[in-house]
Amino acid sequence: MVAETVKQTKTKLYIRMALYKVSTPSNVEPDWSIEGRVPEITQQLDLNDSLPEVKGCVLFRHLFLKESQTQ
């Protein structure tokens, strides 16, 4: 786990969140669907909050905030 790598260092860890996956149909990653209220993002945020090494997150690609699937 990346959090273990930065433990006991001065490195500030920010986790990238893949907004481009929201509403992308996938049998492998169904939790990115809008019908399921995108539980993957909630799960990732909860995990980030549970790890003291994680200082925040970065939304990749920020332009997807303007797309209909992320409104």
PDB file of N, H, CA, C and O in Angstrom:
ATOM      1  N   MET A   1       0.848  -1.174   0.000  1.00  0.00           N
ATOM      2  CA  MET A   1       0.000   0.000   0.000  1.00  0.00           C
ATOM      3  C   MET A   1       0.899   1.244   0.000  1.00  0.00           C
ATOM      4  O   MET A   1       1.916   1.284   0.691  1.00  0.00           O
ATOM      5  N   VAL A   2       0.518   2.230  -0.765  1.00  0.00           N
ATOM      6  H   VAL A   2      -0.309   2.197  -1.326  1.00  0.00           H
ATOM      7  CA  VAL A   2       1.304   3.458  -0.900  1.00  0.00           C
ATOM      8  C   VAL A   2       1.430   4.187   0.436  1.00  0.00           C
ATOM      9  O   VAL A   2       2.474   4.770   0.725  1.00  0.00           O
ATOM     10  N   ALA A   3       0.386   4.159   1.243  1.00  0.00           N
ATOM     11  H   ALA A   3      -0.462   3.685   1.009  1.00  0.00           H
ATOM     12  CA  ALA A   3       0.423   4.843   2.538  1.00  0.00           C
ATOM     13  C   ALA A   3       1.562   4.308   3.402  1.00  0.00           C
ATOM     14  O   ALA A   3       2.197   5.075   4.126  1.00  0.00           O
ATOM     15  N   GLU A   4       1.824   3.024   3.338  1.00  0.00           N
ATOM     16  H   GLU A   4       1.308   2.401   2.750  1.00  0.00           H
ATOM     17  CA  GLU A   4       2.928   2.429   4.104  1.00  0.00           C
ATOM     18  C   GLU A   4       4.278   2.948   3.623  1.00  0.00           C
ATOM     19  O   GLU A   4       5.204   3.101   4.420  1.00  0.00           O
ATOM     20  N   THR A   5       4.394   3.216   2.334  1.00  0.00           N
ATOM     21  H   THR A   5       3.642   3.092   1.687  1.00  0.00           H
ATOM     22  CA  THR A   5       5.648   3.691   1.756  1.00  0.00           C
ATOM     23  C   THR A   5       6.037   5.059   2.303  1.00  0.00           C
ATOM     24  O   THR A   5       7.219   5.321   2.525  1.00  0.00           O
ATOM     25  N   VAL A   6       5.058   5.931   2.523  1.00  0.00           N
ATOM     26  H   VAL A   6       4.098   5.718   2.342  1.00  0.00           H
ATOM     27  CA  VAL A   6       5.357   7.287   2.986  1.00  0.00           C
ATOM     28  C   VAL A   6       5.337   7.427   4.505  1.00  0.00           C
ATOM     29  O   VAL A   6       5.684   8.478   5.043  1.00  0.00           O
ATOM     30  N   LYS A   7       4.934   6.370   5.185  1.00  0.00           N
ATOM     31  H   LYS A   7       4.652   5.516   4.748  1.00  0.00           H
ATOM     32  CA  LYS A   7       4.892   6.410   6.651  1.00  0.00           C
ATOM     33  C   LYS A   7       6.292   6.704   7.179  1.00  0.00           C
ATOM     34  O   LYS A   7       7.283   6.194   6.657  1.00  0.00           O
ATOM     35  N   GLN A   8       6.360   7.517   8.202  1.00  0.00           N
ATOM     36  H   GLN A   8       5.555   7.932   8.626  1.00  0.00           H
ATOM     37  CA  GLN A   8       7.629   7.896   8.824  1.00  0.00           C
ATOM     38  C   GLN A   8       8.512   8.754   7.912  1.00  0.00           C
ATOM     39  O   GLN A   8       9.722   8.833   8.123  1.00  0.00           O
ATOM     40  N   THR A   9       7.912   9.402   6.895  1.00  0.00           N
ATOM     41  H   THR A   9       6.929   9.338   6.724  1.00  0.00           H
ATOM     42  CA  THR A   9       8.648  10.340   6.039  1.00  0.00           C
ATOM     43  C   THR A   9       7.919  11.680   6.072  1.00  0.00           C
ATOM     44  O   THR A   9       6.842  11.794   6.657  1.00  0.00           O
ATOM     45  N   LYS A  10       8.502  12.674   5.452  1.00  0.00           N
ATOM     46  H   LYS A  10       9.376  12.581   4.976  1.00  0.00           H
ATOM     47  CA  LYS A  10       7.869  13.988   5.363  1.00  0.00           C
ATOM     48  C   LYS A  10       7.058  14.145   4.077  1.00  0.00           C
ATOM     49  O   LYS A  10       6.576  15.236   3.771  1.00  0.00           O
ATOM     50  N   THR A  11       6.909  13.055   3.327  1.00  0.00           N
ATOM     51  H   THR A  11       7.300  12.168   3.576  1.00  0.00           H
ATOM     52  CA  THR A  11       6.171  13.083   2.063  1.00  0.00           C
ATOM     53  C   THR A  11       4.683  13.283   2.322  1.00  0.00           C
ATOM     54  O   THR A  11       4.094  12.620   3.176  1.00  0.00           O
ATOM     55  N   LYS A  12       4.089  14.200   1.580  1.00  0.00           N
ATOM     56  H   LYS A  12       4.568  14.739   0.887  1.00  0.00           H
ATOM     57  CA  LYS A  12       2.641  14.426   1.665  1.00  0.00           C
ATOM     58  C   LYS A  12       1.982  13.643   0.541  1.00  0.00           C
ATOM     59  O   LYS A  12       2.272  13.866  -0.635  1.00  0.00           O
ATOM     60  N   LEU A  13       1.103  12.735   0.903  1.00  0.00           N
ATOM     61  H   LEU A  13       0.867  12.554   1.858  1.00  0.00           H
ATOM     62  CA  LEU A  13       0.475  11.827  -0.057  1.00  0.00           C
ATOM     63  C   LEU A  13      -0.916  12.320  -0.431  1.00  0.00           C
ATOM     64  O   LEU A  13      -1.770  12.522   0.433  1.00  0.00           O
ATOM     65  N   TYR A  14      -1.132  12.512  -1.724  1.00  0.00           N
ATOM     66  H   TYR A  14      -0.439  12.348  -2.426  1.00  0.00           H
ATOM     67  CA  TYR A  14      -2.433  12.884  -2.278  1.00  0.00           C
ATOM     68  C   TYR A  14      -2.847  11.794  -3.254  1.00  0.00           C
ATOM     69  O   TYR A  14      -2.063  11.405  -4.120  1.00  0.00           O
ATOM     70  N   ILE A  15      -4.061  11.303  -3.122  1.00  0.00           N
ATOM     71  H   ILE A  15      -4.697  11.619  -2.419  1.00  0.00           H
ATOM     72  CA  ILE A  15      -4.551  10.199  -3.943  1.00  0.00           C
ATOM     73  C   ILE A  15      -5.335  10.743  -5.135  1.00  0.00           C
ATOM     74  O   ILE A  15      -6.175  11.630  -4.985  1.00  0.00           O
ATOM     75  N   ARG A  16      -5.056  10.210  -6.300  1.00  0.00           N
ATOM     76  H   ARG A  16      -4.373   9.489  -6.422  1.00  0.00           H
ATOM     77  CA  ARG A  16      -5.758  10.627  -7.522  1.00  0.00           C
ATOM     78  C   ARG A  16      -7.086   9.896  -7.617  1.00  0.00           C
ATOM     79  O   ARG A  16      -7.155   8.681  -7.426  1.00  0.00           O
ATOM     80  N   MET A  17      -8.144  10.651  -7.915  1.00  0.00           N
ATOM     81  H   MET A  17      -8.087  11.638  -8.070  1.00  0.00           H
ATOM     82  CA  MET A  17      -9.481  10.086  -8.094  1.00  0.00           C
ATOM     83  C   MET A  17      -9.841  10.180  -9.575  1.00  0.00           C
ATOM     84  O   MET A  17      -9.747  11.251 -10.175  1.00  0.00           O
ATOM     85  N   ALA A  18     -10.249   9.073 -10.152  1.00  0.00           N
ATOM     86  H   ALA A  18     -10.325   8.203  -9.665  1.00  0.00           H
ATOM     87  CA  ALA A  18     -10.477   8.969 -11.598  1.00  0.00           C
ATOM     88  C   ALA A  18     -11.902   9.350 -11.982  1.00  0.00           C
ATOM     89  O   ALA A  18     -12.743   8.475 -12.188  1.00  0.00           O
ATOM     90  N   LEU A  19     -12.178  10.643 -12.079  1.00  0.00           N
ATOM     91  H   LEU A  19     -11.495  11.354 -11.912  1.00  0.00           H
ATOM     92  CA  LEU A  19     -13.525  11.094 -12.444  1.00  0.00           C
ATOM     93  C   LEU A  19     -13.941  10.634 -13.832  1.00  0.00           C
ATOM     94  O   LEU A  19     -15.134  10.499 -14.104  1.00  0.00           O
ATOM     95  N   TYR A  20     -12.981  10.392 -14.712  1.00  0.00           N
ATOM     96  H   TYR A  20     -12.012  10.501 -14.492  1.00  0.00           H
ATOM     97  CA  TYR A  20     -13.317   9.971 -16.068  1.00  0.00           C
ATOM     98  C   TYR A  20     -13.995   8.606 -16.098  1.00  0.00           C
ATOM     99  O   TYR A  20     -14.585   8.235 -17.112  1.00  0.00           O
ATOM    100  N   LYS A  21     -13.919   7.856 -15.003  1.00  0.00           N
ATOM    101  H   LYS A  21     -13.439   8.158 -14.179  1.00  0.00           H
ATOM    102  CA  LYS A  21     -14.566   6.543 -14.953  1.00  0.00           C
ATOM    103  C   LYS A  21     -16.046   6.615 -14.577  1.00  0.00           C
ATOM    104  O   LYS A  21     -16.769   5.633 -14.742  1.00  0.00           O
ATOM    105  N   VAL A  22     -16.506   7.762 -14.076  1.00  0.00           N
ATOM    106  H   VAL A  22     -15.918   8.560 -13.943  1.00  0.00           H
ATOM    107  CA  VAL A  22     -17.900   7.887 -13.650  1.00  0.00           C
ATOM    108  C   VAL A  22     -18.827   7.628 -14.829  1.00  0.00           C
ATOM    109  O   VAL A  22     -18.692   8.260 -15.877  1.00  0.00           O
ATOM    110  N   SER A  23     -19.729   6.740 -14.671  1.00  0.00           N
ATOM    111  H   SER A  23     -19.838   6.227 -13.820  1.00  0.00           H
ATOM    112  CA  SER A  23     -20.740   6.288 -15.634  1.00  0.00           C
ATOM    113  C   SER A  23     -20.167   5.557 -16.837  1.00  0.00           C
ATOM    114  O   SER A  23     -20.867   5.371 -17.832  1.00  0.00           O
ATOM    115  N   THR A  24     -18.908   5.140 -16.766  1.00  0.00           N
ATOM    116  H   THR A  24     -18.340   5.291 -15.958  1.00  0.00           H
ATOM    117  CA  THR A  24     -18.331   4.332 -17.838  1.00  0.00           C
ATOM    118  C   THR A  24     -18.744   2.881 -17.615  1.00  0.00           C
ATOM    119  O   THR A  24     -18.380   2.287 -16.600  1.00  0.00           O
ATOM    120  N   PRO A  25     -19.503   2.299 -18.556  1.00  0.00           N
ATOM    121  CA  PRO A  25     -19.956   0.920 -18.379  1.00  0.00           C
ATOM    122  C   PRO A  25     -18.773  -0.046 -18.249  1.00  0.00           C
ATOM    123  O   PRO A  25     -17.854  -0.024 -19.068  1.00  0.00           O
ATOM    124  N   SER A  26     -18.802  -0.881 -17.229  1.00  0.00           N
ATOM    125  H   SER A  26     -19.549  -0.899 -16.563  1.00  0.00           H
ATOM    126  CA  SER A  26     -17.734  -1.849 -17.029  1.00  0.00           C
ATOM    127  C   SER A  26     -18.240  -2.996 -16.173  1.00  0.00           C
ATOM    128  O   SER A  26     -18.771  -2.779 -15.084  1.00  0.00           O
ATOM    129  N   ASN A  27     -18.077  -4.202 -16.661  1.00  0.00           N
ATOM    130  H   ASN A  27     -17.646  -4.378 -17.546  1.00  0.00           H
ATOM    131  CA  ASN A  27     -18.427  -5.385 -15.872  1.00  0.00           C
ATOM    132  C   ASN A  27     -17.389  -5.614 -14.776  1.00  0.00           C
ATOM    133  O   ASN A  27     -17.693  -6.200 -13.738  1.00  0.00           O
ATOM    134  N   VAL A  28     -16.171  -5.152 -15.012  1.00  0.00           N
ATOM    135  H   VAL A  28     -15.923  -4.676 -15.856  1.00  0.00           H
ATOM    136  CA  VAL A  28     -15.086  -5.351 -14.067  1.00  0.00           C
ATOM    137  C   VAL A  28     -15.192  -4.377 -12.891  1.00  0.00           C
ATOM    138  O   VAL A  28     -14.884  -4.734 -11.754  1.00  0.00           O
ATOM    139  N   GLU A  29     -15.634  -3.132 -13.174  1.00  0.00           N
ATOM    140  H   GLU A  29     -15.884  -2.842 -14.097  1.00  0.00           H
ATOM    141  CA  GLU A  29     -15.741  -2.101 -12.139  1.00  0.00           C
ATOM    142  C   GLU A  29     -17.149  -1.485 -12.129  1.00  0.00           C
ATOM    143  O   GLU A  29     -17.313  -0.326 -12.508  1.00  0.00           O
ATOM    144  N   PRO A  30     -18.153  -2.240 -11.706  1.00  0.00           N
ATOM    145  CA  PRO A  30     -19.537  -1.745 -11.764  1.00  0.00           C
ATOM    146  C   PRO A  30     -19.833  -0.605 -10.794  1.00  0.00           C
ATOM    147  O   PRO A  30     -20.837   0.089 -10.962  1.00  0.00           O
ATOM    148  N   ASP A  31     -18.996  -0.393  -9.795  1.00  0.00           N
ATOM    149  H   ASP A  31     -18.181  -0.956  -9.658  1.00  0.00           H
ATOM    150  CA  ASP A  31     -19.273   0.644  -8.800  1.00  0.00           C
ATOM    151  C   ASP A  31     -19.033   2.060  -9.301  1.00  0.00           C
ATOM    152  O   ASP A  31     -19.174   3.016  -8.538  1.00  0.00           O
ATOM    153  N   TRP A  32     -18.673   2.208 -10.570  1.00  0.00           N
ATOM    154  H   TRP A  32     -18.559   1.431 -11.189  1.00  0.00           H
ATOM    155  CA  TRP A  32     -18.518   3.544 -11.161  1.00  0.00           C
ATOM    156  C   TRP A  32     -19.792   3.979 -11.876  1.00  0.00           C
ATOM    157  O   TRP A  32     -19.834   5.067 -12.451  1.00  0.00           O
ATOM    158  N   SER A  33     -20.826   3.149 -11.848  1.00  0.00           N
ATOM    159  H   SER A  33     -20.791   2.265 -11.381  1.00  0.00           H
ATOM    160  CA  SER A  33     -22.057   3.498 -12.557  1.00  0.00           C
ATOM    161  C   SER A  33     -22.851   4.548 -11.799  1.00  0.00           C
ATOM    162  O   SER A  33     -22.794   4.615 -10.571  1.00  0.00           O
ATOM    163  N   ILE A  34     -23.586   5.362 -12.530  1.00  0.00           N
ATOM    164  H   ILE A  34     -23.633   5.308 -13.528  1.00  0.00           H
ATOM    165  CA  ILE A  34     -24.415   6.395 -11.909  1.00  0.00           C
ATOM    166  C   ILE A  34     -25.622   5.759 -11.226  1.00  0.00           C
ATOM    167  O   ILE A  34     -26.070   6.243 -10.186  1.00  0.00           O
ATOM    168  N   GLU A  35     -26.152   4.676 -11.802  1.00  0.00           N
ATOM    169  H   GLU A  35     -25.788   4.283 -12.646  1.00  0.00           H
ATOM    170  CA  GLU A  35     -27.324   4.023 -11.214  1.00  0.00           C
ATOM    171  C   GLU A  35     -27.025   3.577  -9.790  1.00  0.00           C
ATOM    172  O   GLU A  35     -27.913   3.576  -8.937  1.00  0.00           O
ATOM    173  N   GLY A  36     -25.791   3.204  -9.533  1.00  0.00           N
ATOM    174  H   GLY A  36     -25.070   3.206 -10.226  1.00  0.00           H
ATOM    175  CA  GLY A  36     -25.397   2.788  -8.183  1.00  0.00           C
ATOM    176  C   GLY A  36     -24.939   3.959  -7.329  1.00  0.00           C
ATOM    177  O   GLY A  36     -24.371   3.763  -6.254  1.00  0.00           O
ATOM    178  N   ARG A  37     -25.183   5.172  -7.802  1.00  0.00           N
ATOM    179  H   ARG A  37     -25.645   5.331  -8.674  1.00  0.00           H
ATOM    180  CA  ARG A  37     -24.809   6.410  -7.109  1.00  0.00           C
ATOM    181  C   ARG A  37     -23.304   6.534  -6.928  1.00  0.00           C
ATOM    182  O   ARG A  37     -22.845   7.196  -5.997  1.00  0.00           O
ATOM    183  N   VAL A  38     -22.544   5.916  -7.792  1.00  0.00           N
ATOM    184  H   VAL A  38     -22.917   5.378  -8.548  1.00  0.00           H
ATOM    185  CA  VAL A  38     -21.074   5.948  -7.835  1.00  0.00           C
ATOM    186  C   VAL A  38     -20.462   5.615  -6.460  1.00  0.00           C
ATOM    187  O   VAL A  38     -19.743   6.436  -5.891  1.00  0.00           O
ATOM    188  N   PRO A  39     -20.745   4.422  -5.933  1.00  0.00           N
ATOM    189  CA  PRO A  39     -20.207   4.058  -4.620  1.00  0.00           C
ATOM    190  C   PRO A  39     -18.680   3.976  -4.584  1.00  0.00           C
ATOM    191  O   PRO A  39     -18.082   4.068  -3.511  1.00  0.00           O
ATOM    192  N   GLU A  40     -18.052   3.807  -5.732  1.00  0.00           N
ATOM    193  H   GLU A  40     -18.538   3.732  -6.604  1.00  0.00           H
ATOM    194  CA  GLU A  40     -16.590   3.709  -5.743  1.00  0.00           C
ATOM    195  C   GLU A  40     -15.945   4.986  -5.211  1.00  0.00           C
ATOM    196  O   GLU A  40     -14.966   4.918  -4.468  1.00  0.00           O
ATOM    197  N   ILE A  41     -16.474   6.139  -5.578  1.00  0.00           N
ATOM    198  H   ILE A  41     -17.269   6.195  -6.182  1.00  0.00           H
ATOM    199  CA  ILE A  41     -15.902   7.395  -5.091  1.00  0.00           C
ATOM    200  C   ILE A  41     -16.046   7.486  -3.571  1.00  0.00           C
ATOM    201  O   ILE A  41     -15.110   7.886  -2.879  1.00  0.00           O
ATOM    202  N   THR A  42     -17.208   7.119  -3.060  1.00  0.00           N
ATOM    203  H   THR A  42     -17.969   6.794  -3.622  1.00  0.00           H
ATOM    204  CA  THR A  42     -17.431   7.135  -1.607  1.00  0.00           C
ATOM    205  C   THR A  42     -16.462   6.189  -0.906  1.00  0.00           C
ATOM    206  O   THR A  42     -15.892   6.532   0.129  1.00  0.00           O
ATOM    207  N   GLN A  43     -16.278   5.000  -1.471  1.00  0.00           N
ATOM    208  H   GLN A  43     -16.742   4.721  -2.312  1.00  0.00           H
ATOM    209  CA  GLN A  43     -15.364   4.021  -0.879  1.00  0.00           C
ATOM    210  C   GLN A  43     -13.935   4.559  -0.859  1.00  0.00           C
ATOM    211  O   GLN A  43     -13.221   4.400   0.131  1.00  0.00           O
ATOM    212  N   GLN A  44     -13.524   5.194  -1.952  1.00  0.00           N
ATOM    213  H   GLN A  44     -14.104   5.323  -2.756  1.00  0.00           H
ATOM    214  CA  GLN A  44     -12.167   5.735  -2.013  1.00  0.00           C
ATOM    215  C   GLN A  44     -11.981   6.876  -1.016  1.00  0.00           C
ATOM    216  O   GLN A  44     -10.950   6.950  -0.348  1.00  0.00           O
ATOM    217  N   LEU A  45     -12.969   7.765  -0.910  1.00  0.00           N
ATOM    218  H   LEU A  45     -13.807   7.705  -1.452  1.00  0.00           H
ATOM    219  CA  LEU A  45     -12.876   8.869   0.055  1.00  0.00           C
ATOM    220  C   LEU A  45     -12.833   8.346   1.491  1.00  0.00           C
ATOM    221  O   LEU A  45     -12.072   8.853   2.315  1.00  0.00           O
ATOM    222  N   ASP A  46     -13.648   7.335   1.789  1.00  0.00           N
ATOM    223  H   ASP A  46     -14.266   6.924   1.119  1.00  0.00           H
ATOM    224  CA  ASP A  46     -13.648   6.747   3.130  1.00  0.00           C
ATOM    225  C   ASP A  46     -12.293   6.124   3.453  1.00  0.00           C
ATOM    226  O   ASP A  46     -11.784   6.277   4.563  1.00  0.00           O
ATOM    227  N   LEU A  47     -11.712   5.426   2.488  1.00  0.00           N
ATOM    228  H   LEU A  47     -12.125   5.301   1.586  1.00  0.00           H
ATOM    229  CA  LEU A  47     -10.395   4.823   2.691  1.00  0.00           C
ATOM    230  C   LEU A  47      -9.347   5.910   2.924  1.00  0.00           C
ATOM    231  O   LEU A  47      -8.525   5.801   3.833  1.00  0.00           O
ATOM    232  N   ASN A  48      -9.380   6.955   2.102  1.00  0.00           N
ATOM    233  H   ASN A  48     -10.049   7.043   1.363  1.00  0.00           H
ATOM    234  CA  ASN A  48      -8.431   8.059   2.271  1.00  0.00           C
ATOM    235  C   ASN A  48      -8.541   8.660   3.671  1.00  0.00           C
ATOM    236  O   ASN A  48      -7.528   8.935   4.315  1.00  0.00           O
ATOM    237  N   ASP A  49      -9.775   8.861   4.140  1.00  0.00           N
ATOM    238  H   ASP A  49     -10.597   8.638   3.617  1.00  0.00           H
ATOM    239  CA  ASP A  49      -9.997   9.444   5.466  1.00  0.00           C
ATOM    240  C   ASP A  49      -9.484   8.549   6.587  1.00  0.00           C
ATOM    241  O   ASP A  49      -9.116   9.037   7.656  1.00  0.00           O
ATOM    242  N   SER A  50      -9.460   7.252   6.347  1.00  0.00           N
ATOM    243  H   SER A  50      -9.759   6.856   5.479  1.00  0.00           H
ATOM    244  CA  SER A  50      -9.036   6.318   7.385  1.00  0.00           C
ATOM    245  C   SER A  50      -7.517   6.199   7.503  1.00  0.00           C
ATOM    246  O   SER A  50      -7.017   5.617   8.466  1.00  0.00           O
ATOM    247  N   LEU A  51      -6.788   6.738   6.544  1.00  0.00           N
ATOM    248  H   LEU A  51      -7.194   7.210   5.763  1.00  0.00           H
ATOM    249  CA  LEU A  51      -5.330   6.623   6.544  1.00  0.00           C
ATOM    250  C   LEU A  51      -4.690   7.971   6.873  1.00  0.00           C
ATOM    251  O   LEU A  51      -4.795   8.901   6.073  1.00  0.00           O
ATOM    252  N   PRO A  52      -4.042   8.104   8.008  1.00  0.00           N
ATOM    253  CA  PRO A  52      -3.459   9.393   8.390  1.00  0.00           C
ATOM    254  C   PRO A  52      -2.379   9.874   7.426  1.00  0.00           C
ATOM    255  O   PRO A  52      -2.101  11.072   7.367  1.00  0.00           O
ATOM    256  N   GLU A  53      -1.774   8.977   6.678  1.00  0.00           N
ATOM    257  H   GLU A  53      -2.000   8.004   6.726  1.00  0.00           H
ATOM    258  CA  GLU A  53      -0.733   9.365   5.720  1.00  0.00           C
ATOM    259  C   GLU A  53      -1.300  10.116   4.515  1.00  0.00           C
ATOM    260  O   GLU A  53      -0.583  10.874   3.863  1.00  0.00           O
ATOM    261  N   VAL A  54      -2.590   9.905   4.218  1.00  0.00           N
ATOM    262  H   VAL A  54      -3.173   9.289   4.748  1.00  0.00           H
ATOM    263  CA  VAL A  54      -3.218  10.553   3.061  1.00  0.00           C
ATOM    264  C   VAL A  54      -3.630  11.966   3.460  1.00  0.00           C
ATOM    265  O   VAL A  54      -4.414  12.162   4.389  1.00  0.00           O
ATOM    266  N   LYS A  55      -3.090  12.941   2.746  1.00  0.00           N
ATOM    267  H   LYS A  55      -2.454  12.782   1.991  1.00  0.00           H
ATOM    268  CA  LYS A  55      -3.339  14.352   3.066  1.00  0.00           C
ATOM    269  C   LYS A  55      -4.473  14.957   2.247  1.00  0.00           C
ATOM    270  O   LYS A  55      -4.944  16.049   2.563  1.00  0.00           O
ATOM    271  N   GLY A  56      -4.917  14.267   1.199  1.00  0.00           N
ATOM    272  H   GLY A  56      -4.533  13.379   0.942  1.00  0.00           H
ATOM    273  CA  GLY A  56      -6.004  14.774   0.380  1.00  0.00           C
ATOM    274  C   GLY A  56      -6.104  13.993  -0.915  1.00  0.00           C
ATOM    275  O   GLY A  56      -5.482  12.942  -1.070  1.00  0.00           O
ATOM    276  N   CYS A  57      -6.896  14.516  -1.850  1.00  0.00           N
ATOM    277  H   CYS A  57      -7.402  15.370  -1.725  1.00  0.00           H
ATOM    278  CA  CYS A  57      -7.039  13.832  -3.133  1.00  0.00           C
ATOM    279  C   CYS A  57      -6.976  14.848  -4.273  1.00  0.00           C
ATOM    280  O   CYS A  57      -7.184  16.046  -4.087  1.00  0.00           O
ATOM    281  N   VAL A  58      -6.686  14.326  -5.439  1.00  0.00           N
ATOM    282  H   VAL A  58      -6.517  13.352  -5.591  1.00  0.00           H
ATOM    283  CA  VAL A  58      -6.606  15.118  -6.660  1.00  0.00           C
ATOM    284  C   VAL A  58      -7.635  14.547  -7.624  1.00  0.00           C
ATOM    285  O   VAL A  58      -7.677  13.337  -7.844  1.00  0.00           O
ATOM    286  N   LEU A  59      -8.463  15.408  -8.196  1.00  0.00           N
ATOM    287  H   LEU A  59      -8.429  16.391  -8.017  1.00  0.00           H
ATOM    288  CA  LEU A  59      -9.477  14.956  -9.151  1.00  0.00           C
ATOM    289  C   LEU A  59      -8.865  14.922 -10.540  1.00  0.00           C
ATOM    290  O   LEU A  59      -8.439  15.948 -11.070  1.00  0.00           O
ATOM    291  N   PHE A  60      -8.826  13.738 -11.119  1.00  0.00           N
ATOM    292  H   PHE A  60      -9.172  12.904 -10.688  1.00  0.00           H
ATOM    293  CA  PHE A  60      -8.220  13.553 -12.432  1.00  0.00           C
ATOM    294  C   PHE A  60      -9.310  13.236 -13.432  1.00  0.00           C
ATOM    295  O   PHE A  60     -10.065  12.281 -13.246  1.00  0.00           O
ATOM    296  N   ARG A  61      -9.384  13.872 -14.287  1.00  0.00           N
ATOM    297  H   ARG A  61      -8.770  14.648 -14.437  1.00  0.00           H
ATOM    298  CA  ARG A  61      -9.190  15.148 -14.905  1.00  0.00           C
ATOM    299  C   ARG A  61     -10.250  16.106 -14.434  1.00  0.00           C
ATOM    300  O   ARG A  61     -11.439  15.792 -14.489  1.00  0.00           O
ATOM    301  N   HIS A  62      -9.851  17.244 -13.981  1.00  0.00           N
ATOM    302  H   HIS A  62      -8.885  17.499 -13.937  1.00  0.00           H
ATOM    303  CA  HIS A  62     -10.774  18.213 -13.401  1.00  0.00           C
ATOM    304  C   HIS A  62     -11.849  18.665 -14.384  1.00  0.00           C
ATOM    305  O   HIS A  62     -12.933  19.068 -13.960  1.00  0.00           O
ATOM    306  N   LEU A  63     -11.574  18.607 -15.688  1.00  0.00           N
ATOM    307  H   LEU A  63     -10.694  18.279 -16.032  1.00  0.00           H
ATOM    308  CA  LEU A  63     -12.576  19.017 -16.682  1.00  0.00           C
ATOM    309  C   LEU A  63     -13.819  18.125 -16.636  1.00  0.00           C
ATOM    310  O   LEU A  63     -14.890  18.535 -17.084  1.00  0.00           O
ATOM    311  N   PHE A  64     -13.685  16.923 -16.103  1.00  0.00           N
ATOM    312  H   PHE A  64     -12.816  16.590 -15.739  1.00  0.00           H
ATOM    313  CA  PHE A  64     -14.837  16.029 -15.996  1.00  0.00           C
ATOM    314  C   PHE A  64     -15.853  16.519 -14.971  1.00  0.00           C
ATOM    315  O   PHE A  64     -16.979  16.024 -14.939  1.00  0.00           O
ATOM    316  N   LEU A  65     -15.477  17.485 -14.132  1.00  0.00           N
ATOM    317  H   LEU A  65     -14.562  17.888 -14.158  1.00  0.00           H
ATOM    318  CA  LEU A  65     -16.453  18.075 -13.214  1.00  0.00           C
ATOM    319  C   LEU A  65     -17.545  18.818 -13.956  1.00  0.00           C
ATOM    320  O   LEU A  65     -18.635  19.028 -13.424  1.00  0.00           O
ATOM    321  N   LYS A  66     -17.252  19.218 -15.193  1.00  0.00           N
ATOM    322  H   LYS A  66     -16.366  19.048 -15.625  1.00  0.00           H
ATOM    323  CA  LYS A  66     -18.231  19.941 -16.002  1.00  0.00           C
ATOM    324  C   LYS A  66     -19.084  19.019 -16.859  1.00  0.00           C
ATOM    325  O   LYS A  66     -20.030  19.479 -17.499  1.00  0.00           O
ATOM    326  N   GLU A  67     -18.775  17.743 -16.885  1.00  0.00           N
ATOM    327  H   GLU A  67     -18.007  17.370 -16.366  1.00  0.00           H
ATOM    328  CA  GLU A  67     -19.522  16.781 -17.696  1.00  0.00           C
ATOM    329  C   GLU A  67     -20.821  16.389 -16.993  1.00  0.00           C
ATOM    330  O   GLU A  67     -20.924  16.455 -15.768  1.00  0.00           O
ATOM    331  N   SER A  68     -21.785  15.989 -17.773  1.00  0.00           N
ATOM    332  H   SER A  68     -21.701  15.935 -18.768  1.00  0.00           H
ATOM    333  CA  SER A  68     -23.110  15.662 -17.229  1.00  0.00           C
ATOM    334  C   SER A  68     -23.073  14.541 -16.197  1.00  0.00           C
ATOM    335  O   SER A  68     -23.842  14.567 -15.237  1.00  0.00           O
ATOM    336  N   GLN A  69     -22.199  13.562 -16.374  1.00  0.00           N
ATOM    337  H   GLN A  69     -21.574  13.541 -17.154  1.00  0.00           H
ATOM    338  CA  GLN A  69     -22.172  12.420 -15.458  1.00  0.00           C
ATOM    339  C   GLN A  69     -21.650  12.760 -14.059  1.00  0.00           C
ATOM    340  O   GLN A  69     -21.839  11.975 -13.130  1.00  0.00           O
ATOM    341  N   THR A  70     -21.006  13.903 -13.893  1.00  0.00           N
ATOM    342  H   THR A  70     -20.853  14.541 -14.648  1.00  0.00           H
ATOM    343  CA  THR A  70     -20.506  14.267 -12.575  1.00  0.00           C
ATOM    344  C   THR A  70     -21.266  15.427 -11.941  1.00  0.00           C
ATOM    345  O   THR A  70     -20.864  15.948 -10.900  1.00  0.00           O
ATOM    346  N   GLN A  71     -22.352  15.823 -12.565  1.00  0.00           N
ATOM    347  H   GLN A  71     -22.678  15.400 -13.410  1.00  0.00           H
ATOM    348  CA  GLN A  71     -23.121  16.968 -12.029  1.00  0.00           C
ATOM    349  C   GLN A  71     -23.907  16.597 -10.800  1.00  0.00           C
ATOM    350  O   GLN A  71     -24.601  17.440 -10.234  1.00  0.00           O
TER     351      GLN A  71
END
